[in-house]
Structures are given as C-alpha cells and as structure tokens.
C-alpha cells in the first residue's frame, strides 16, 4: 500500500460539483406498422424542475399555474393512472418535459400498463367474423377483458421521457433536493433557484415501423451501419420427448409422424428497460410446462406419438414467436436443416395443449375456439385425476368461445380455426400484469433452498403431502407442483390410454429452484447443474426475459431454458466420461448434473428463430395486421442527473455581469492597444551616430 503525500491535492471537475447522477430505468420507444409507443427525450436531453405529485391538486397546479416551467413531476405508483398520466401529457404537456416514477408500492392495489386486451389486433377475433361482441375482448368493459386492471399506457406515445427510480438512496436524493429548494412558496418559486433534473434518452425512431425501416435503408445506403430501429427478435426453445431419427438430405421430406404439441410463453415486458420479472404473467406457466416436460420424460414409455415442448418467445408483442413457428411449419422450415431430421407440418400435430396465464392455480379452465372432442376429454381427465389425488384444483366443462385468452394458440387458430388447439388457463387475477411490480411479492414466493438435501432431477412422492415443513402451507411451490402433476398425468393418460398408477408427481424442489433462478439469481443450483463442472460462477441476477433485438449472443433467458431442458429431458449415458461424451458430439452434452461431478446426456432440445415473417418480405404491407411488426428504437445515451437551476434574477445578474465584464474588456483592450507604444516602450529608435573625419591642421 502506497501512502499519499501529506501535501497531495485531490482534483475534482467542476461539473461533478454541479451535477449529481441518478440511477434508474428509462422508458424507451417501440413502433409497430401504424403507430409509435413509448417515450423519448429531446435531442441533447430534457430538463425539468422537480415537482412532487401527492394528489390531483398537484396536477391542477401544473395545468393551471405552472409558474416556473418546464417541470419534472414526481409521481408515486398509486397516482400513475391512465387519467393522470394522459392529463399530464395532454393538458400540462407544454409545461412538462420529464416525468419521474418513484418506487413506492406500499398499499398499491393494481398497476398494469398493458392494454385490457393484450395483442388485441393479432388474435383470432381480428381474422374471423365472430357471432357477437360477447366473443371479443372488450377494452371498454373491464369485466369482459383479459386484463381488467390494464391502463393501456404501454401503447401510448409520450413526447417526454419517463424515468423510473427504484433505489431508496436515489429517491432520497430527489426528495431531499425537492424539499430543500422547491417545496415551499410554490406560487413564487420562479423567483428563486430550483432543483431540476436532466434526462437524456433520445430515441432515433419515429412515426411507425414502415417509415423507420425505409428511413434506415435510405441512410444505410449513404452511411453504412446506420439504423434508427431494429425488429424485435429472439429465439424459441423446443425439445422432443423422444429423439427424432436423423435422415439423409434427400429423405428430408414430410412424413406421417404424429405429434402432441405442448407449449407456453417465456417472455414478458414492461414500460422500462431492464425492469420486469413477469413472475405471475409468464414465469408460473413457464415453470408448469418445465415440470410437465420433466414428469413425462421420467414416466412415459416409448410411444407411437412424440411430444414436442415449445417455449415461445416474443408473445407479448403480437405473438412473434408463435407466428414465426407457424410460418416455418407452413413452409417446411421447421426444424431447420441443420438438425438433419424430417420437417414437421401443421398436419403432423394431432393436438396442441397451450398453457396460458395461471393466475389462480386452484381453478383451471379449458378453452377451445371450435368444437374439439379433445377439449372435453382433457376437462374430464382434469376433474377425474384431481378427485383421485385430491390436488384441490377445480375445473369445469370446456368453454367454447372466440374470446380466447392471449395465448400462442391464437397464431395457429388464425390459420385454421378448426386446428386441434386446447388452452388451459385460469381467469384473470393478476393486478400487476406486464408491470414492474409483477415480482416475487406478487407471487408470494419465498426461496426454500433445499436442493442440497433433495435431488431435484427426480420425481417426488405425492405421499409427502403439502411439504409445509419446507415451504409452509399453501405455498406457490406446492400449488405449481399440484397443477403441473395434474396436467402431466392428463397428458400421460391421453397418450398411453390408461391412467397413471404411481404415487409420484413433479418435484417441488425443482420448482423452488426454477423460481429462484428466474426471479432472484442466475447463480443458482439448477443453473449450475446445467453447466460444465469447471464453469465459472455467473452474475447473481435474474435473466432478462424481454425479447429484445438481434444480437450475436444468445439471450440469457433463452440460453438457460435451453440448458435446463437438456438436464431435465436428456437421457443420461451411464458410465460415460467427459472424453467419451466429447467424442459423441452433439446432441450429447457434458454437464455438471445434480451432484456437480459431471455427466453425459443425450439431448433433444434446440432453438428456432423468433422473428416476425413480416420482415422477410420486402413488399409486406405493414398496415395489414397479418404479422407482428414491432421494432425497437435505437438510442445513443441514457442518463439522468439533478442540479440546481438558477433563478431568473441570478441568471439576469450573471448575464449582466458578463456583459459588463465584456464591455470593460473591450474598452481596456482598445485603450491598451492605442497606447501600446507608451505602455510597452515602443517609441521611435534613436538616430544612428555618423563618424566624422578628424580635422587636419
């Protein structure tokens, strides 16, 4: 350690004394074929005076008085409603340049910026003429919608940035600055210096996807690599229960293969970049499908029908993943040629079971859009098996309706309304759908951390009861275990033709670890078991599940889903060493396994592209609503900082002093220049002395 000299001087830039950075999350801009949504600052940043919103009277102040505009209202979540935010945009718009959302969820009853009818223009009702309004989701009537608490702000366009401040220390900075300089004598606050914030979040894209893409192509011809927006793009992850045979290229034609497709979505979204766990809206059905797949892999013998598990990505934005999946089925592009297996078509799929949002895991509903005998069969199996095992789950007769939940099956039904799709979902109950507060608290989840004592790669005995000694009564872990076991047993009986007669179900410890990994930390026992034994530890944060845009690196959530399927569905190769596994090549994979010592597994999982077919056709009509057209704007910088904005008197004084100093400087320079010969001793040089000849006598 080197000691610092006593006379050392620590320098600090002037701007660091003037500005205090604020950490948070930015609302950013997305576009579809006809509209632009989200937020953007001015080019160079937007500045506003902090103003606390504690009631509607504070909004009235900005609309009617606004003595020192522009403002940056600080809004708590309880007042972040459609009425208030649109009033700040429409009525107080000329006087508002930034909006701040504070993290204060105490007493919050609901908070969802999604529409009441998610994916309203890309579902079944947008294609087929349904019998009545009762078979359409209603944005106007909350009781007839799939998200009754939705404000629709996620689909609005704001001319100012919206900045979310989550950290308590950052909130204290803002509140302290506001109370010290802004909170008193509001009517005359323009006479003094005020605390203000500058937010830089300028979005390059504007108007619509169509215009933005054409603008990017035009500029790209002049300036290479110039982009104003990028299509939302990711990867679907899929796996088959049984390996599919490898065939030569010349035999790669559609066959008579019979497949049962079981699916769920993996993505989520919010208004703010990098924030949003989607705990109830998608992690719950995600974990149910993972558990069902693991259960069937353990109990189902070889069958003349294969089971295809698909985890769709980008479903929050007009079903990007499932639309592309259907497109690939129709064009013979699934699976890709690199798998060296026969392509699968829509005709190969005998039944699709799509798991939608499960807000109430004790009440499962079965939906179908056209009369499907399998819907009745599945509903009967759910009721029968529940009675046999006493899972405490209710289910009624299947519901035949065109007003289906926002699920991936709608992409299949748009192509053929008689497609054999059955949806298992529950009635809407998530008051925080697609928002920053759909988190662990919303799910009432507490990590049990029992993987060191229980092997989560094995099935669990149902005789262990509710495992209250591990998680407490009525835990989310046990509710997911019961629901996934019930669905898994129903699929088993459908495929085998006889009831499952064992006393084993899905593993509650696996579910506990899965929730922990995707909601709390990627540095978790389940994820570590999917890596190589000597792999370094990963960053302890949950993986983002927003679909995002094209990148050469596979998104974290997609990569983890891929690896978890390898662990839970792959067949273990006994007595195989690491060298043996490496010699076998893909699809054999070497991973740590539950014990961490390493094991070789024969895997079946893979990925397919989740990019809307709209971007494959240069002449596509972006106003047709045929396919998803969502893009994300590019940006160069995102930052926020607070500072003290001087009062008009202070600014006038500063300007006056500057002008006086400038005038005095000009006068002094003129006088000095005009007298420079005197001041700087620059007078004429003395005449030279001429030498004369001496006089001769």
C-alpha angles and dihedrals in degrees: 000000000000116000118226117240114255092236094049116130122216109213123211128188118245093234090058088060092047100045133047115198119229121206121215145109128289130222107231137193129267128177137200132189095288110014146041122225136184133036143301137182124221117277102275095021141294122257127200140167112248114251123176117226110208098150142001088270088069089055089049088056091057093045098045109025112017095163095178111030146213099059137192105209116207107218126191117218093252089063095040091102130142092250095051098041095046089048090054089050100042106030102025095031096114090053100042122076102161135024123204124201114203123210104241111132097163109132092000110156101184139359122172126143093186122104119267086244108042113209089006096167099044103051134094095277091060091064108032126054103240124207099249146347087267087075094055129077108248122219090189098050113056092195090061096048136089094229106035092175096052119127096191092225089130088071097046128098119231124194091208133055120262112211124195117210111196105162117090093219091053091049090051090054091055096043093046091050092047095048094046098051112011112030101082137063091011096180091060099034090115088073095066142047113280137200110250138176131221118206122189113197107129113174118210097206126081145170103011145331092264094055094039093052093048090047091051092050091049094050092041090061088057102032112026118228093021111146133169097182140006130211115253105255139168142134134280115218121216139170136182123226091227125032115260116228120257113239134189117261093254090057094049097115131121114282137189094269115152116219137181110206118209116184148169136168125256105191134086137179145201138178093265131071113251096359126107130074097193089213098166101020097058115350092068096055088038090057091044092056093046089052093046091051091049091048094051092046088057100043110026116094122209110303137188087237122062124215118227116200113199126186106197122211127204096026091136088070106057095303098294096171098044093043090055091044091054090046090053091049090052094048098043092248098123120120100021121249090251090073090061091218132121117277119254122225134193088260091062091062110089095177138005120204109191118191111212131184112321102200090155111037092187095061116053120184126198117214133186131174098211130024106289121176088204090062090060091044093052093047090051092049092050091053095043097047092044090056091048095051101026096230092162093235122139124211130172137198114305115273116232107205145133089221095084124172116263095274137142092252088077089073090059095043092051087065095044122004090201092057107132097252123150121185124207111196142129132241114276114277105144108112091184100050113164094356141115090258098059088102143118093300091053089052093041089228125165120181112244097192098203101138093110090064102034128049105233093194091070129072120259128238112248089212089075089081123207094339089229088161088065106035109003127249120313092012122170088239092061095042090054090045092053095045094046092046090050093050092043093052091048092053090046092056091046091055101037099035095229136077122269104253103189129098096231127107140169118308118262091197090056089051091048091052093044092054091046092052097048098037105033118013140357088208092082137128095254095052092043089054090059095054130075112279093249096044115130121250116272129230110282099237130103114262117256113247099192108120093231122176137298116304134161090235119075111243114257096242092049093048093049092048089052093051095044090054089052090055098043101036101029119103113238116237106220120229093002117147126212090259091050091051093048090051091055091056124196131012085037112082133189114219139160096252126197096308094044095233097108135261139191120237133188101225135195103188125116143154136250129195118270100200121128115254087229089081093054094067119065091199096048115140103235092197095058098085087219093128137009112279102184120147133173124228121241121234136185105208140012120189144131133203138168127223141160111271108209121239120254089252090053092047091048092048091048091049092046093050089048092051092047091048090048093050092046089048092053092048092047092047091049094049093045092048093048092050097036093117090060098036094048097033094245097148122144116293117254118261114263117254112245116216114230130206115255115254115252119224 
